[in-house]
Structure formats: C-alpha cells, structure tokens
C-alpha cells in the first residue's frame, strides 16, 4: 500500500508539473506586430472614406460593460464610396483570446441582444490579394431594417471560422504555451438585397485588404 501510495503521489506531482508547464505564459500581443486599430485601419482608401451619417449597431450599455472586460480596442465606422455605396465596419480586438470567457463575442449574439432576428446565411471563401479568407454570413432584421452581415475571426495571424475551428486553434496555441490575441471583423450594409449586399461587402473587404500595411495585414486577414 505504501509503495502504491508513493507511485500515485509521484504521478500526481508529475501531472501538476506538466500542467504548469503547459499553461500558456507568453502573450502574442507582446510578441507579434502590435495592433493599433485607429492608426492601422485607414480612414480613406480606394474611393472610400469615413462617413458619420450612419452608425453601426453597438451593444446596449449593460452588454457594453461586460464587453469592455474582453475588448482591448474597438472601432466602429461607416465608410461611403465615391459612387454613393455605404458599408458599416466594426473591429473588436482582444489581447487575451485564450478561453471562451475572454473571446470576442459573435454578431449573432450582439445583434440578438439588440432585438434583431438573426439567421445564418452560410460561409464563403473570399479570394484576396494576399490570402484566401473564410467568412461567415448572417442576415439580421429589425422592423423595416434589413442588414446582411459578413464577419470573420482571427487568432494571432490566422483567420478562423468561429466555433469548433477557433476552439481547436485556441487549444493548439495553448499547448504551445502562447496566449493568443485576436479580433472579430464585421462588415454590413443596410436595406440592400442579399446578393448585391454581399457583393459590395466582398469588394470593400478586398479593397481594404490591399490598403492595410503589409506589415500588419496578416493580423487582420490571416495568412494564406
């Protein structure tokens, strides 16, 4: 019995030591190219410029209070093109994306909390200048407002789909001892039919990707 107890104790101590070694300790936010949304996301590019006449949907004050504990930086802008097209654009960045508790919140939940009826519209792979980007699409409705949405999530310099794919990436990075950072990038339009809305959003994303500095481009759009 004493021998068994000693063996069991040795295994227990080994497990504790192993878990301590596997616990993430290095922060990607400090090791990789730093994120500064305000300076890295251009206010003007390829015929687009920031317009203040339309405001993207933002969380309620109660929800915002809890989100402030997750997000390190947030920008919400509306861009207008020279041809009159308008696109709403939001990025929520979090320096700690190691667990579900600290992960950026998906639009499905934020829009629903604002009273929208939200349904999925599938996924799409966009071919950009430097990479291929998998995005998720949604349709949100509130009264007469119809808002098709395209969004994606990043972890470090990888773009991933939310859910199982993101969870696997979190585990992979955690086993490597790294606390990932990441962001949720959302593009939407108002009261434009589904097909032309998503086509406009694809155009906006492609032109923005070309306009973001190559030094930080992978942090926003992932790598090929």
Secondary structure, 3 states (H helix, E strand, C coil): CHHHHHHHHHHHHHHHHHHHHHCCCEEHHHHCCCCCHHHHCCCEECCEEEECCCCCCCCCHHHHHHHCCCCCEEEEEEEEECCCCEEEEEEEEECCCCCCCCCCCCHHHHHHHCCCEEEEEEEEEEECCCCEEEEEEEEEEECCEEEEEEEEEEECCEEECCCHHHHHHHHHHHHCCEECCEEEEEEECCCCCHHHHHHHHHHHHHHHHHHCCCCCHHHHHCCC
